[in-house]
Amino acid sequence: MRSFPLNIIAKNATISINKLDYFTSFHSVRNDSIKIFIIIFMLSSMLSFAQNAEPKLHGYIQSRFTNDFGNQNDFMIRRAKLWVDGNAPGLENVSYKIQTVYRSFKDETVMLQDAFADVKFNGFGFLRVGRFVPDFLLQRMQPDYAIPYLERADVINYLIHSPQSMARQIGIQFTYTPREFPIHLSAGVFNANLVSPSKNKNQNLLYTSHTQIDLKKSDDVLAKVGFSFAYRYVNSLSMNTIFNSDQLITGNDFRFGFEYQLNYKNFVLQTEYIQANIDNYKAWGYYIVTNYSFTKKIQAICGIEKFSDLITDTNNNQWYSVGLIYYLTSNTKLITDFKTQVSSTKNNYLSEIQYQIFFN
């Protein structure tokens, strides 16, 4: 591959960035994330090209229509993600990832999600440093584009530690995955009490761990169990997915979860129970989801989930769901589901259909 002197690359990068500054000056501040991503991608591409390493660009879009048979009848871009990953130049065991996301229904801006580096130890595991999702809870660690349902369970979304930052934390984590034993074990340390711009406001840290063990693994059967736990001391922190939005919490925050997975031929079962003991309060929940593959392209899904929070006006009854998936490719698919929540006053209903397409 042809290489170029780094001084020429740096000069061209400066010219391109200046042009980018001129272009983005006509747009609102929300485009800063786009600008940052383009600059990072441009520089990493140039440096990698100069040193015979190629970053890879990936992305997908999830377009969704939602109807709650009452007040909502809405088209949205649920997620549009773009990311760059690859190996560090000259270091085969060091890789990186930088990812952005756009969501029309919530942020209406492009935001930085992931920015981390991995150091791999062959046959042993890897060390991850940067901004990423801590390895805590099974369904949270499964990519949204790969799970056989439209959304993760409420108990997963609401009992993560930083829903305002899309479950991302800044810290360091080691994952142990030995070749000799059927076990996955991780331990991480992260900022615990954040203030803008994502700085730790005191000396308290968040500690997380996730363990998975294979009970049986063969051509027809895969059975796993696992558990997660996390601890931090919170200091006057708002947790508006668990408590009322005007309530500030101080005290010990201990969360844990148990999980089970079973894959038997065309049938898949997955369930988790999660609990958070925060100060003298308890929030908890669970989900059970199953799916059955009729063919390689068609799946049926059904599930039940419950989340019991500490918000006074929340309906904590179970949600029941059924749905169908049609795969155009392994990741490009059409998925639809129908959910209902039974209540003594008024039942809730939700129907959704989503088209997911990868461009690379």
Backbone hydrogen bonds in HBPLUS format (Angstrom, degrees):
<---DONOR---> <-ACCEPTOR-->    atom                        ^
c    i                          cat <-CA-CA->   ^        H-A-AA   ^      H-
h    n   atom  resd res      DA  || num        DHA   H-A  angle D-A-AA Bond
n    s   type  num  typ     dist DA aas  dist angle  dist       angle   num
A0008-ILE N   A0005-PRO O   3.12 MM   3  5.54 129.3  2.39 107.1 118.9     1
A0009-ILE N   A0005-PRO O   3.19 MM   4  6.59 159.3  2.23 149.2 155.3     2
A0010-ALA N   A0006-LEU O   2.87 MM   4  6.04 164.8  1.89 150.3 154.0     3
A0011-LYS N   A0007-ASN O   3.03 MM   4  6.14 152.7  2.10 136.4 143.8     4
A0012-ASN N   A0008-ILE O   2.94 MM   4  6.19 163.6  1.97 153.0 156.6     5
A0013-ALA N   A0009-ILE O   2.84 MM   4  6.04 154.2  1.90 151.0 159.1     6
A0014-THR N   A0010-ALA O   2.96 MM   4  6.18 152.2  2.04 145.3 152.0     7
A0015-ILE N   A0011-LYS O   3.07 MM   4  6.40 158.7  2.12 149.4 154.6     8
A0016-SER N   A0012-ASN O   2.94 MM   4  6.16 164.7  1.97 151.1 155.1     9
A0017-ILE N   A0013-ALA O   2.87 MM   4  6.05 157.1  1.92 149.1 155.4    10
A0018-ASN N   A0014-THR O   2.97 MM   4  6.15 156.3  2.03 147.1 153.4    11
A0019-LYS N   A0015-ILE O   3.06 MM   4  6.36 154.5  2.12 147.1 154.0    12
A0020-LEU N   A0016-SER O   2.93 MM   4  6.20 148.6  2.03 142.4 151.8    13
A0021-ASP N   A0017-ILE O   2.82 MM   4  6.14 148.5  1.91 148.8 157.3    14
A0022-TYR N   A0018-ASN O   3.04 MM   4  6.35 155.5  2.10 146.8 152.6    15
A0023-PHE N   A0019-LYS O   3.02 MM   4  6.29 155.0  2.08 146.8 153.4    16
A0024-THR N   A0020-LEU O   2.91 MM   4  6.09 171.6  1.92 156.6 158.3    17
A0025-SER N   A0021-ASP O   3.09 MM   4  6.04 128.6  2.37 139.8 150.8    18
A0026-PHE N   A0023-PHE O   3.41 MM   3  6.19 168.7  2.42 117.8 120.6    19
A0027-HIS N   A0024-THR O   3.05 MM   3  5.26 164.3  2.07 112.8 116.3    20
A0031-ASN N   A0028-SER O   3.18 MM   3  6.06 170.2  2.19 122.4 125.3    21
A0032-ASP N   A0029-VAL O   2.92 MM   3  5.65 164.5  1.94 128.7 130.1    22
A0035-LYS N   A0031-ASN O   2.97 MM   4  6.27 161.2  2.00 154.1 159.5    23
A0036-ILE N   A0032-ASP O   2.84 MM   4  6.06 163.5  1.87 153.0 157.1    24
A0037-PHE N   A0033-SER O   2.97 MM   4  6.14 162.9  2.00 145.6 150.3    25
A0038-ILE N   A0034-ILE O   2.91 MM   4  6.13 163.9  1.94 153.5 157.9    26
A0039-ILE N   A0035-LYS O   2.92 MM   4  6.12 164.0  1.94 154.7 159.0    27
A0040-ILE N   A0036-ILE O   2.94 MM   4  6.12 169.1  1.95 154.1 157.1    28
A0041-PHE N   A0037-PHE O   2.86 MM   4  6.02 166.4  1.88 152.4 156.7    29
A0042-MET N   A0038-ILE O   2.81 MM   4  5.89 156.6  1.86 146.8 153.9    30
A0043-LEU N   A0039-ILE O   2.92 MM   4  6.13 170.2  1.93 157.7 159.2    31
A0044-SER N   A0040-ILE O   2.89 MM   4  6.00 166.8  1.91 152.7 157.1    32
A0045-SER N   A0041-PHE O   2.87 MM   4  5.87 151.8  1.95 142.5 150.5    33
A0046-MET N   A0042-MET O   3.00 MM   4  6.20 158.7  2.05 147.3 152.9    34
A0047-LEU N   A0043-LEU O   2.94 MM   4  6.10 173.5  1.94 156.0 157.9    35
A0048-SER N   A0044-SER O   2.90 MM   4  5.82 156.0  1.95 139.5 147.2    36
A0049-PHE N   A0045-SER O   2.85 MM   4  5.89 154.5  1.92 142.0 149.4    37
A0050-ALA N   A0046-MET O   2.95 MM   4  6.14 151.2  2.04 144.6 152.5    38
A0051-GLN N   A0047-LEU O   3.11 MM   4  6.33 133.3  2.34 137.1 148.7    39
A0051-GLN N   A0048-SER O   3.11 MM   3  5.11 130.6  2.37  93.3 106.6    40
A0053-ALA N   A0048-SER O   2.69 MM   5  4.54 176.5  1.69 142.4 141.4    41
A0056-LYS N   A0085-ASP O   2.75 MM  29  5.43 170.8  1.75 166.9 170.0    42
A0085-ASP N   A0056-LYS O   3.02 MM  29  5.43 153.6  2.09 145.4 153.7    43
A0058-HIS N   A0083-TRP O   2.86 MM  25  5.36 159.9  1.90 160.6 165.4    44
A0083-TRP N   A0058-HIS O   2.98 MM  25  5.36 163.6  2.01 138.7 142.5    45
A0359-PHE N   A0059-GLY O   3.16 MM 300  5.98 165.4  2.18 143.7 147.0    46
A0060-TYR N   A0081-LYS O   3.13 MM  21  5.58 143.1  2.27 136.9 146.3    47
A0081-LYS N   A0060-TYR O   2.97 MM  21  5.58 147.5  2.07 157.2 166.2    48
A0061-ILE N   A0357-ILE O   3.04 MM 296  5.61 153.7  2.11 148.3 155.0    49
A0357-ILE N   A0061-ILE O   3.06 MM 296  5.61 158.6  2.10 154.4 160.6    50
A0062-GLN N   A0079-ARG O   2.75 MM  17  5.21 156.7  1.81 165.6 167.7    51
A0078-ARG N   A0062-GLN O   2.83 MM  16  5.45 131.9  2.06 155.1 167.9    52
A0063-SER N   A0355-TYR O   2.98 MM 292  5.32 163.2  2.01 155.9 152.9    53
A0355-TYR N   A0063-SER O   2.85 MM 292  5.32 160.1  1.89 156.8 162.4    54
A0064-ARG N   A0076-MET O   2.91 MM  12  5.35 172.8  1.92 157.2 159.5    55
A0076-MET N   A0064-ARG O   2.85 MM  12  5.35 148.2  1.95 157.3 161.8    56
A0065-PHE N   A0353-ILE O   2.90 MM 288  5.43 157.6  1.95 157.8 165.3    57
A0353-ILE N   A0065-PHE O   3.04 MM 288  5.43 150.9  2.12 150.4 158.3    58
A0066-THR N   A0074-ASP O   2.84 MM   8  5.25 160.5  1.88 151.6 158.1    59
A0074-ASP N   A0066-THR O   2.87 MM   8  5.25 156.6  1.92 151.4 158.3    60
A0067-ASN N   A0351-SER O   2.90 MM 284  5.27 153.9  1.96 160.1 165.5    61
A0351-SER N   A0067-ASN O   2.82 MM 284  5.27 165.4  1.84 156.2 161.4    62
A0068-ASP N   A0072-GLN O   3.15 MM   4  5.42 156.0  2.21 136.7 141.2    63
A0104-SER N   A0077-ILE O   3.10 MM  27  5.17 145.6  2.23 138.0 146.5    64
A0080-ALA N   A0102-TYR O   2.98 MM  22  5.10 126.8  2.27 142.9 153.7    65
A0102-TYR N   A0080-ALA O   2.95 MM  22  5.10 137.3  2.13 130.4 143.6    66
A0082-LEU N   A0100-THR O   3.14 MM  18  5.46 159.9  2.18 140.8 144.5    67
A0100-THR N   A0082-LEU O   2.88 MM  18  5.46 163.8  1.91 157.9 162.8    68
A0084-VAL N   A0098-ILE O   2.90 MM  14  5.38 154.8  1.97 152.2 159.0    69
A0098-ILE N   A0084-VAL O   2.92 MM  14  5.38 153.5  1.99 154.4 162.7    70
A0086-GLY N   A0096-TYR O   3.33 MM  10  5.77 146.1  2.45 143.6 145.2    71
A0096-TYR N   A0086-GLY O   2.94 MM  10  5.77 147.5  2.05 160.7 169.8    72
A0088-ALA N   A0094-VAL O   2.79 MM   6  5.61 167.1  1.81 145.2 147.9    73
A0091-LEU N   A0088-ALA O   2.95 MM   3  5.34 165.9  1.97 139.4 138.5    74
A0094-VAL N   A0091-LEU O   3.33 MM   3  5.50 167.8  2.35 108.6 111.7    75
A0120-LYS N   A0093-ASN O   2.78 MM  27  5.06 172.9  1.79 159.7 161.5    76
A0095-SER N   A0118-ASP O   2.95 MM  23  5.19 154.3  2.02 142.4 150.7    77
A0118-ASP N   A0095-SER O   2.83 MM  23  5.19 158.5  1.88 137.1 144.1    78
A0097-LYS N   A0116-PHE O   3.02 MM  19  5.67 145.9  2.14 159.9 161.2    79
A0116-PHE N   A0097-LYS O   3.09 MM  19  5.67 156.5  2.15 155.4 162.4    80
A0099-GLN N   A0114-ASP O   2.92 MM  15  4.92 161.1  1.96 135.1 137.1    81
A0113-GLN N   A0099-GLN O   2.78 MM  14  5.45 170.1  1.79 148.8 150.9    82
A0114-ASP N   A0099-GLN O   3.32 MM  15  4.92 138.7  2.50 115.8 127.0    83
A0101-VAL N   A0111-MET O   2.90 MM  10  5.43 148.1  2.00 147.2 157.7    84
A0111-MET N   A0101-VAL O   2.88 MM  10  5.43 162.5  1.91 153.6 157.9    85
A0108-GLU N   A0103-ARG O   3.00 MM   5  5.70 168.2  2.01 159.5 155.7    86
A0115-ALA N   A0131-ARG O   3.04 MM  16  5.14 166.3  2.06 143.4 144.6    87
A0131-ARG N   A0115-ALA O   2.92 MM  16  5.14 167.2  1.93 131.5 134.2    88
A0117-ALA N   A0129-VAL O   2.96 MM  12  5.53 155.9  2.02 154.4 161.2    89
A0129-VAL N   A0117-ALA O   3.02 MM  12  5.53 158.8  2.06 156.7 163.5    90
A0119-VAL N   A0127-LEU O   2.79 MM   8  5.09 156.4  1.85 148.3 156.5    91
A0127-LEU N   A0119-VAL O   2.87 MM   8  5.09 157.4  1.92 141.3 147.5    92
A0121-PHE N   A0125-GLY O   2.77 MM   4  5.32 168.5  1.78 161.8 158.2    93
A0124-PHE N   A0121-PHE O   2.92 MM   3  5.39 153.1  2.00 146.0 142.7    94
A0125-GLY N   A0121-PHE O   3.09 MM   4  5.32 164.4  2.12 149.8 149.9    95
A0177-THR N   A0124-PHE O   2.98 MM  53  5.55 148.2  2.09 123.5 132.2    96
A0126-PHE N   A0175-THR O   3.00 MM  49  5.47 148.8  2.10 144.7 154.6    97
A0175-THR N   A0126-PHE O   2.92 MM  49  5.47 171.0  1.92 167.3 170.3    98
A0128-ARG N   A0173-GLN O   2.78 MM  45  5.23 171.5  1.79 162.6 165.6    99
A0173-GLN N   A0128-ARG O   2.88 MM  45  5.23 154.3  1.95 153.2 158.7   100
A0130-GLY N   A0171-GLY O   3.07 MM  41  5.67 163.1  2.10 165.5 168.3   101
A0171-GLY N   A0130-GLY O   2.93 MM  41  5.67 158.7  1.98 162.5 163.5   102
A0132-PHE N   A0169-GLN O   2.96 MM  37  5.63 153.2  2.03 159.0 161.1   103
A0169-GLN N   A0132-PHE O   2.86 MM  37  5.63 163.5  1.89 148.2 148.4   104
A0136-PHE N   A0134-PRO O   2.81 MM   2  5.61 115.5  2.23 116.5  99.1   105
A0141-MET N   A0138-LEU O   3.02 MM   3  5.46 137.0  2.21 108.7 120.0   106
A0142-GLN N   A0139-GLN O   3.27 MM   3  5.17 153.3  2.34  97.1 105.0   107
A0146-ALA N   A0143-PRO O   3.02 MM   3  5.37 151.6  2.10 109.0 117.7   108
A0147-ILE N   A0143-PRO O   3.20 MM   4  6.47 142.2  2.35 156.2 166.4   109
A0156-ILE N   A0153-ALA O   3.00 MM   3  5.34 132.5  2.23 105.7 118.3   110
A0157-ASN N   A0153-ALA O   3.07 MM   4  6.46 163.4  2.10 155.7 159.8   111
A0158-TYR N   A0154-ASP O   2.82 MM   4  5.85 157.1  1.87 157.6 162.8   112
A0159-LEU N   A0155-VAL O   3.22 MM   4  5.79 135.4  2.43 125.3 133.4   113
A0165-SER N   A0162-SER O   3.09 MM   3  5.56 146.5  2.20 111.6 120.3   114
A0167-ALA N   A0162-SER O   2.98 MM   5  4.91 152.6  2.06 139.5 139.3   115
A0166-MET N   A0163-PRO O   3.28 MM   3  5.02 152.2  2.36 109.0 105.2   116
A0168-ARG N   A0165-SER O   3.06 MM   3  5.60 163.1  2.09 117.6 121.9   117
A0191-ASN N   A0170-ILE O   3.19 MM  21  6.14 151.5  2.27 160.7 165.9   118
A0172-ILE N   A0189-VAL O   2.99 MM  17  5.60 158.4  2.03 158.5 163.3   119
A0189-VAL N   A0172-ILE O   2.91 MM  17  5.60 159.5  1.95 165.2 172.1   120
A0174-PHE N   A0187-ALA O   2.94 MM  13  5.57 163.8  1.96 159.6 157.9   121
A0187-ALA N   A0174-PHE O   2.98 MM  13  5.57 150.4  2.07 153.0 162.6   122
A0176-TYR N   A0185-LEU O   2.58 MM   9  5.04 179.0  1.58 164.0 163.7   123
A0185-LEU N   A0176-TYR O   3.04 MM   9  5.04 158.1  2.09 143.4 149.4   124
A0183-ILE N   A0181-PHE O   2.94 MM   2  5.60 136.8  2.13 102.6  90.7   125
A0214-ASP N   A0182-PRO O   3.05 MM  32  5.38 166.6  2.07 150.6 153.5   126
A0184-HIS N   A0212-GLN O   2.87 MM  28  4.98 152.8  1.94 148.2 150.8   127
A0212-GLN N   A0184-HIS O   2.81 MM  28  4.98 152.6  1.88 144.3 150.8   128
A0186-SER N   A0210-HIS O   2.96 MM  24  5.30 148.4  2.06 144.5 154.1   129
A0210-HIS N   A0186-SER O   3.28 MM  24  5.30 149.0  2.38 124.1 130.1   130
A0188-GLY N   A0208-THR O   2.94 MM  20  5.12 159.6  1.98 138.1 141.3   131
A0208-THR N   A0188-GLY O   3.04 MM  20  5.12 162.9  2.07 135.9 140.4   132
A0190-PHE N   A0206-LEU O   2.86 MM  16  4.97 153.9  1.93 143.4 150.9   133
A0206-LEU N   A0190-PHE O   2.83 MM  16  4.97 170.6  1.83 141.7 145.0   134
A0201-LYS N   A0193-ASN O   2.87 MM   8  5.89 168.8  1.88 173.0 173.8   135
A0195-VAL N   A0199-LYS O   2.86 MM   4  5.39 144.7  1.99 148.3 159.9   136
A0198-SER N   A0195-VAL O   2.74 MM   3  5.36 100.4  2.38 112.9 133.3   137
A0199-LYS N   A0195-VAL O   2.82 MM   4  5.39 158.0  1.87 162.9 164.1   138
A0207-TYR N   A0231-TYR O   2.88 MM  24  5.30 168.6  1.90 157.4 161.3   139
A0231-TYR N   A0207-TYR O   2.87 MM  24  5.30 150.7  1.96 146.0 155.7   140
A0209-SER N   A0229-PHE O   2.94 MM  20  5.53 133.3  2.16 163.4 170.8   141
A0229-PHE N   A0209-SER O   3.07 MM  20  5.53 156.6  2.12 144.6 148.8   142
A0211-THR N   A0227-PHE O   2.95 MM  16  5.51 166.6  1.97 161.2 165.7   143
A0227-PHE N   A0211-THR O   2.98 MM  16  5.51 145.5  2.11 144.4 155.0   144
A0213-ILE N   A0225-VAL O   2.86 MM  12  5.56 162.3  1.89 167.1 170.6   145
A0225-VAL N   A0213-ILE O   3.11 MM  12  5.56 159.0  2.15 154.1 159.4   146
A0215-LEU N   A0223-ALA O   2.75 MM   8  5.33 154.5  1.81 144.0 151.3   147
A0216-LYS N   A0223-ALA O   3.36 MM   7  5.14 158.9  2.41 132.0 133.5   148
A0223-ALA N   A0216-LYS O   2.86 MM   7  5.14 159.4  1.90 150.4 153.6   149
A0218-SER N   A0221-VAL O   2.76 MM   3  5.19 154.7  1.82 163.0 164.3   150
A0265-LYS N   A0220-ASP O   2.93 MM  45  5.09 155.7  1.99 147.7 153.3   151
A0222-LEU N   A0263-ASN O   2.87 MM  41  4.98 143.3  2.01 141.7 149.3   152
A0263-ASN N   A0222-LEU O   2.80 MM  41  4.98 156.5  1.85 147.8 155.2   153
A0224-LYS N   A0261-GLN O   2.96 MM  37  5.08 159.5  2.01 139.2 144.3   154
A0261-GLN N   A0224-LYS O   2.94 MM  37  5.08 160.9  1.97 145.8 147.3   155
A0226-GLY N   A0259-GLU O   3.19 MM  33  5.08 145.1  2.31 134.3 130.2   156
A0259-GLU N   A0226-GLY O   2.94 MM  33  5.08 156.7  2.00 144.9 141.6   157
A0228-SER N   A0257-GLY O   2.87 MM  29  5.04 152.2  1.94 139.3 146.1   158
A0257-GLY N   A0228-SER O   2.92 MM  29  5.04 147.7  2.02 137.7 138.1   159
A0230-ALA N   A0255-ARG O   2.80 MM  25  5.24 143.7  1.93 155.2 157.1   160
A0255-ARG N   A0230-ALA O   2.97 MM  25  5.24 164.6  1.99 148.1 153.0   161
A0232-ARG N   A0253-ASP O   3.10 MM  21  5.35 142.0  2.25 139.5 150.2   162
A0253-ASP N   A0232-ARG O   2.90 MM  21  5.35 151.7  1.98 178.3 172.2   163
A0234-VAL N   A0251-GLY O   2.92 MM  17  5.44 156.2  1.98 165.3 157.3   164
A0251-GLY N   A0234-VAL O   3.01 MM  17  5.44 158.4  2.06 137.9 141.4   165
A0237-LEU N   A0249-ILE O   2.93 MM  12  5.13 164.0  1.95 141.7 139.0   166
A0249-ILE N   A0237-LEU O   2.84 MM  12  5.13 172.7  1.85 135.5 137.6   167
A0242-ILE N   A0239-MET O   3.04 MM   3  5.66 163.3  2.07 120.2 125.7   168
A0243-PHE N   A0239-MET O   2.80 MM   4  5.73 174.7  1.80 173.4 172.1   169
A0310-LEU N   A0242-ILE O   2.81 MM  68  5.56 151.9  1.89 154.1 162.8   170
A0247-GLN N   A0244-ASN O   3.03 MM   3  5.49 162.0  2.06 123.4 125.2   171
A0279-ASP N   A0252-ASN O   2.78 MM  27  5.20 166.0  1.80 159.8 163.5   172
A0254-PHE N   A0277-ASN O   2.96 MM  23  5.25 176.4  1.96 149.1 148.5   173
A0277-ASN N   A0254-PHE O   2.78 MM  23  5.25 170.5  1.79 168.3 165.0   174
A0256-PHE N   A0275-GLN O   2.99 MM  19  5.64 158.4  2.03 159.4 166.5   175
A0275-GLN N   A0256-PHE O   2.95 MM  19  5.64 162.9  1.98 165.9 169.6   176
A0258-PHE N   A0273-TYR O   2.88 MM  15  5.35 151.9  1.96 149.9 158.7   177
A0273-TYR N   A0258-PHE O   2.94 MM  15  5.35 153.1  2.02 148.6 156.8   178
A0260-TYR N   A0271-THR O   2.97 MM  11  5.48 147.9  2.07 158.8 159.7   179
A0271-THR N   A0260-TYR O   3.04 MM  11  5.48 155.9  2.10 156.5 161.2   180
A0262-LEU N   A0269-LEU O   2.88 MM   7  5.10 155.8  1.94 154.3 153.8   181
A0269-LEU N   A0262-LEU O   2.82 MM   7  5.10 157.4  1.87 152.6 159.1   182
A0264-TYR N   A0267-PHE O   2.81 MM   3  5.19 163.1  1.84 155.4 160.5   183
A0267-PHE N   A0264-TYR O   2.91 MM   3  5.19 167.9  1.92 132.7 133.5   184
A0293-SER N   A0266-ASN O   3.02 MM  27  5.17 159.4  2.06 142.2 148.6   185
A0268-VAL N   A0291-ASN O   2.98 MM  23  5.36 149.3  2.08 158.1 164.9   186
A0291-ASN N   A0268-VAL O   3.04 MM  23  5.36 149.0  2.14 141.1 147.6   187
A0270-GLN N   A0289-VAL O   2.97 MM  19  5.48 153.3  2.04 162.5 167.2   188
A0289-VAL N   A0270-GLN O   2.95 MM  19  5.48 170.4  1.96 165.4 168.7   189
A0272-GLU N   A0287-TYR O   3.26 MM  15  5.78 149.6  2.36 146.0 153.0   190
A0287-TYR N   A0272-GLU O   3.16 MM  15  5.78 144.7  2.29 152.0 159.2   191
A0274-ILE N   A0285-GLY O   2.93 MM  11  5.54 168.2  1.94 156.0 159.8   192
A0285-GLY N   A0274-ILE O   2.95 MM  11  5.54 141.6  2.10 161.5 163.5   193
A0276-ALA N   A0283-ALA O   2.72 MM   7  5.20 163.8  1.75 164.4 165.5   194
A0283-ALA N   A0276-ALA O   2.98 MM   7  5.20 159.1  2.02 147.9 154.5   195
A0278-ILE N   A0281-TYR O   2.98 MM   3  5.21 140.6  2.14 133.1 143.5   196
A0281-TYR N   A0278-ILE O   2.84 MM   3  5.21 166.3  1.86 133.1 137.0   197
A0284-TRP N   A0308-SER O   3.21 MM  24  5.41 151.7  2.29 140.3 146.3   198
A0308-SER N   A0284-TRP O   2.76 MM  24  5.41 173.1  1.76 171.7 174.0   199
A0286-TYR N   A0306-LYS O   2.92 MM  20  5.48 145.5  2.04 143.2 153.2   200
A0306-LYS N   A0286-TYR O   2.90 MM  20  5.48 160.2  1.94 160.6 160.3   201
A0288-ILE N   A0304-ILE O   2.83 MM  16  5.38 151.9  1.91 161.7 168.0   202
A0304-ILE N   A0288-ILE O   2.93 MM  16  5.38 150.0  2.02 148.8 158.6   203
A0290-THR N   A0302-CYS O   2.92 MM  12  5.58 163.4  1.95 170.7 173.2   204
A0302-CYS N   A0290-THR O   3.04 MM  12  5.58 155.2  2.10 152.3 155.0   205
A0292-TYR N   A0300-ALA O   2.86 MM   8  5.33 153.2  1.93 150.0 159.1   206
A0300-ALA N   A0292-TYR O   2.93 MM   8  5.33 159.1  1.98 149.0 154.2   207
A0294-PHE N   A0298-ILE O   3.00 MM   4  5.71 138.6  2.18 144.6 157.1   208
A0295-THR N   A0298-ILE O   3.44 MM   3  5.25 168.7  2.46 138.0 140.4   209
A0327-TYR N   A0297-LYS O   2.78 MM  30  4.65 158.2  1.82 134.8 142.4   210
A0299-GLN N   A0325-ILE O   3.03 MM  26  5.07 156.3  2.09 140.9 146.0   211
A0325-ILE N   A0299-GLN O   2.90 MM  26  5.07 151.9  1.98 146.7 148.9   212
A0301-ILE N   A0323-GLY O   2.94 MM  22  5.04 167.1  1.96 134.5 135.2   213
A0323-GLY N   A0301-ILE O   2.84 MM  22  5.04 140.1  1.99 149.7 144.1   214
A0303-GLY N   A0321-SER O   2.97 MM  18  5.22 149.9  2.06 140.2 140.1   215
A0321-SER N   A0303-GLY O   2.97 MM  18  5.22 158.6  2.01 149.7 148.2   216
A0305-GLU N   A0319-TRP O   3.02 MM  14  5.36 152.4  2.10 148.4 155.2   217
A0319-TRP N   A0305-GLU O   2.87 MM  14  5.36 158.7  1.91 155.3 162.5   218
A0314-THR N   A0311-ILE O   3.41 MM   3  5.74 164.7  2.44 120.6 118.9   219
A0320-TYR N   A0340-THR O   2.88 MM  20  5.41 162.1  1.91 154.9 160.4   220
A0340-THR N   A0320-TYR O   2.89 MM  20  5.41 148.8  1.99 149.7 159.6   221
A0322-VAL N   A0338-PHE O   3.06 MM  16  5.57 149.0  2.16 148.0 157.4   222
A0338-PHE N   A0322-VAL O   2.83 MM  16  5.57 155.4  1.89 164.1 172.0   223
A0324-LEU N   A0336-THR O   2.95 MM  12  5.58 147.0  2.06 149.6 159.9   224
A0336-THR N   A0324-LEU O   3.02 MM  12  5.58 162.8  2.05 162.3 167.2   225
A0326-TYR N   A0334-LEU O   2.77 MM   8  5.15 161.3  1.81 157.0 163.1   226
A0334-LEU N   A0326-TYR O   2.83 MM   8  5.15 162.8  1.86 151.0 156.3   227
A0328-LEU N   A0332-THR O   2.81 MM   4  5.49 151.4  1.89 147.9 157.1   228
A0329-THR N   A0332-THR O   3.07 MM   3  4.97 161.5  2.10 140.4 141.9   229
A0333-LYS N   A0356-GLN O   3.02 MM  23  5.34 129.5  2.28 129.8 144.5   230
A0356-GLN N   A0333-LYS O   2.90 MM  23  5.34 174.5  1.91 166.7 168.4   231
A0335-ILE N   A0354-GLN O   2.94 MM  19  5.33 164.8  1.97 154.8 159.9   232
A0354-GLN N   A0335-ILE O   2.76 MM  19  5.33 161.0  1.80 161.4 168.0   233
A0337-ASP N   A0352-GLU O   2.98 MM  15  5.59 155.3  2.04 148.7 155.0   234
A0352-GLU N   A0337-ASP O   3.05 MM  15  5.59 164.8  2.08 157.9 161.5   235
A0339-LYS N   A0350-LEU O   2.74 MM  11  5.05 163.3  1.77 155.2 160.8   236
A0350-LEU N   A0339-LYS O   2.94 MM  11  5.05 148.5  2.04 144.9 143.0   237
A0341-GLN N   A0348-ASN O   2.84 MM   7  4.97 154.6  1.91 141.0 145.1   238
A0348-ASN N   A0341-GLN O   2.89 MM   7  4.97 162.9  1.92 145.4 149.7   239
